[in-house]
Amino acid sequence: MRKLYLNSFSIIPRMDFAESLLQRKLLLIGNFILTSGKTSPYYLDLRRLPNYPEFFTVVDKAIEELRNVKFDMIIGIATGGIPLASFVACKLGKPMGYVRLEKKGYGTDKLLEADVKDKEIVIVDDVATTGGSIERSAEEIIRNGGKVSHALVIVDRKEGAKERLEKMGITLHYLYSIHDILKSILPKLNDNERKMIEEYLVKNVEG
């Protein structure tokens, strides 16, 4: 008798991405201070996204986004970019490494864990805000002989990353924009939360 094996996640209904972020508490609404010092009415933390079946949709979208991009290796930014970089590299049969933004202070003390010399690299991270993390990662890759023309993130917060990276000759690809995510969840928020988000979108997010 033939046995039928099913992916355990295939029978789980996949929620709308924005709704899932809210329900999984990966997107929080309130008053938060970001690492840039700016205040924000929302906080986005995708580090636990690989815990949930929605992550497989993200992986599929990432592969589709990179379909026409020519590259030799994927480099994930630690730690948020490593899960997506790993899954995509595995599915595409591409080598994968990662880059730290700060040295460990022990061992070899390297920032880049990959042989990138003469290779075209795609940098992968979970979120882009101003583009600083991707810029620093690209600089480290270039210092080690690699080339960077493309970067991919799950969510672009639309706060200048695209323009910053364009000046380096890097095209930023993103799967979701924060503008679309926040607009999608507005009906699920109370009046005060909705007002905060709408005001934030007008003042801080590009069109």
VMD Tcl script that draws the C-alpha trace (Angstrom):
set ca {
  {0.00 0.00 0.00}
  {1.32 3.42 -0.96}
  {1.77 5.87 1.87}
  {0.83 9.49 1.49}
  {3.08 11.97 3.24}
  {1.75 15.45 3.80}
  {3.61 18.58 4.84}
  {2.27 19.19 8.35}
  {1.84 22.88 7.52}
  {-0.14 22.27 4.32}
  {-3.41 21.79 6.20}
  {-2.97 24.93 8.30}
  {-4.86 27.91 6.85}
  {-2.50 30.77 6.16}
  {-3.70 34.14 7.37}
  {-3.21 37.42 5.60}
  {0.39 38.42 6.31}
  {-0.46 41.71 8.04}
  {-3.16 40.07 10.13}
  {-0.80 37.25 11.11}
  {1.84 39.75 12.27}
  {-0.74 41.36 14.53}
  {-2.14 38.08 15.88}
  {1.32 36.56 16.43}
  {2.36 39.75 18.27}
  {5.17 40.29 15.79}
  {3.62 43.70 15.13}
  {2.77 45.71 18.24}
  {0.85 48.97 18.41}
  {1.74 51.53 21.10}
  {4.53 54.00 21.82}
  {8.04 52.73 21.13}
  {11.52 54.23 20.93}
  {13.56 52.85 18.04}
  {17.33 52.35 17.91}
  {17.50 55.49 15.77}
  {16.02 57.45 18.69}
  {12.80 58.13 16.81}
  {9.44 57.36 18.40}
  {7.05 55.05 16.61}
  {3.42 53.97 17.20}
  {4.32 50.44 16.11}
  {7.07 47.92 16.72}
  {7.91 45.24 14.18}
  {9.91 42.21 15.33}
  {10.20 39.42 12.76}
  {12.72 37.26 14.62}
  {10.00 34.74 15.57}
  {8.38 34.71 12.12}
  {10.08 31.38 11.20}
  {8.10 29.83 14.10}
  {4.92 30.08 12.04}
  {3.62 28.64 8.74}
  {3.34 32.11 7.19}
  {7.13 32.02 6.90}
  {6.86 29.48 4.07}
  {4.85 32.00 2.05}
  {7.61 34.54 2.71}
  {10.23 32.07 1.44}
  {8.23 31.42 -1.74}
  {7.79 35.15 -2.36}
  {11.51 35.73 -1.83}
  {12.40 33.07 -4.39}
  {10.01 34.61 -6.90}
  {11.46 38.09 -6.26}
  {14.97 36.84 -6.98}
  {13.96 34.87 -10.07}
  {15.59 37.28 -12.53}
  {18.53 38.29 -10.33}
  {21.91 36.80 -11.21}
  {24.06 36.03 -8.17}
  {26.50 33.50 -6.75}
  {25.84 33.53 -3.01}
  {23.38 34.72 -0.39}
  {24.59 36.51 2.74}
  {22.20 36.91 5.66}
  {22.61 39.70 8.18}
  {22.78 38.33 11.72}
  {20.50 37.58 13.26}
  {17.24 38.56 11.58}
  {18.29 37.79 8.03}
  {19.80 34.35 8.61}
  {16.62 32.19 8.60}
  {15.32 33.58 5.30}
  {18.79 33.50 3.73}
  {19.16 29.85 4.75}
  {15.79 28.70 3.42}
  {16.15 30.56 0.11}
  {19.73 29.40 -0.42}
  {18.73 25.80 0.24}
  {15.78 25.91 -2.15}
  {17.81 27.59 -4.89}
  {20.90 25.43 -4.36}
  {23.07 28.49 -3.68}
  {25.93 28.86 -1.15}
  {25.06 30.89 1.94}
  {26.97 32.76 4.61}
  {26.30 35.52 7.09}
  {27.66 38.83 8.27}
  {27.71 40.33 11.76}
  {27.30 44.03 12.39}
  {29.59 43.89 15.42}
  {32.66 41.82 16.15}
  {32.38 39.05 18.73}
  {35.50 40.09 20.62}
  {36.90 36.55 20.70}
  {38.07 33.80 18.35}
  {38.88 35.06 14.85}
  {36.74 38.14 15.53}
  {35.51 38.21 11.92}
  {32.43 40.10 10.79}
  {31.94 38.06 7.62}
  {31.57 34.29 7.70}
  {31.86 33.50 4.00}
  {34.30 33.36 1.10}
  {32.90 36.07 -1.15}
  {35.91 36.91 -3.30}
  {34.91 37.59 -6.93}
  {31.32 36.53 -6.19}
  {28.08 38.41 -6.80}
  {26.25 38.57 -3.48}
  {22.62 39.10 -2.52}
  {22.28 40.47 1.01}
  {19.20 39.29 2.95}
  {17.71 40.85 6.09}
  {14.32 40.83 7.75}
  {13.58 44.58 7.84}
  {15.00 47.69 6.17}
  {14.56 51.10 7.80}
  {17.25 53.60 6.84}
  {19.42 50.99 5.12}
  {22.36 51.38 7.50}
  {22.71 47.67 8.33}
  {22.66 46.65 4.68}
  {25.14 49.41 3.80}
  {27.61 48.28 6.49}
  {27.19 44.65 5.41}
  {27.81 45.55 1.77}
  {30.94 47.49 2.70}
  {32.29 44.47 4.58}
  {31.55 42.16 1.66}
  {33.25 44.55 -0.76}
  {36.29 44.81 1.55}
  {36.57 41.04 1.26}
  {36.47 41.04 -2.54}
  {32.78 40.47 -3.14}
  {30.32 42.42 -5.25}
  {26.85 43.55 -4.15}
  {24.16 44.75 -6.54}
  {21.02 43.49 -4.80}
  {19.57 43.23 -1.30}
  {16.31 41.62 -0.19}
  {14.20 42.22 2.92}
  {10.86 40.94 4.10}
  {9.55 44.38 5.08}
  {10.69 47.81 3.92}
  {9.77 50.45 6.49}
  {10.06 53.08 3.74}
  {12.31 55.42 5.69}
  {15.09 56.00 3.19}
  {16.75 52.59 2.73}
  {16.00 52.38 -1.00}
  {17.57 55.78 -1.77}
  {20.56 55.18 0.49}
  {21.38 51.88 -1.16}
  {20.83 53.22 -4.66}
  {23.77 55.56 -4.06}
  {25.92 52.43 -3.59}
  {24.54 50.83 -6.75}
  {22.41 48.37 -4.76}
  {18.80 47.61 -5.70}
  {16.57 46.98 -2.67}
  {13.94 44.28 -3.13}
  {11.19 43.92 -0.56}
  {8.27 41.53 -0.14}
  {5.97 43.82 1.84}
  {5.97 47.55 2.55}
  {5.10 48.80 6.03}
  {2.67 51.21 4.39}
  {0.59 48.34 2.98}
  {0.83 46.34 6.21}
  {-0.34 49.22 8.41}
  {-3.14 50.19 6.02}
  {-4.32 46.59 6.02}
  {-4.67 46.38 9.81}
  {-6.36 49.78 10.32}
  {-9.88 48.25 10.53}
  {-8.69 45.98 13.36}
  {-7.43 48.84 15.56}
  {-9.31 50.97 18.05}
  {-9.89 54.66 17.32}
  {-6.82 55.88 19.22}
  {-4.52 53.31 17.62}
  {-5.91 54.04 14.18}
  {-5.31 57.77 14.60}
  {-1.70 57.19 15.71}
  {-0.95 54.95 12.75}
  {-2.60 57.26 10.22}
  {-0.64 60.26 11.53}
  {2.59 58.26 11.46}
  {2.03 57.17 7.87}
  {1.48 60.77 6.76}
  {4.56 62.12 8.58}
  {7.11 59.34 8.28}
  {6.45 56.94 5.43}
  {7.16 57.61 1.81}
  {4.42 57.11 -0.71}
}
mol new
graphics top color blue
foreach p $ca { graphics top sphere $p radius 0.5 }
foreach p [lrange $ca 0 end-1] q [lrange $ca 1 end] { graphics top cylinder $p $q radius 0.2 }
display resetview
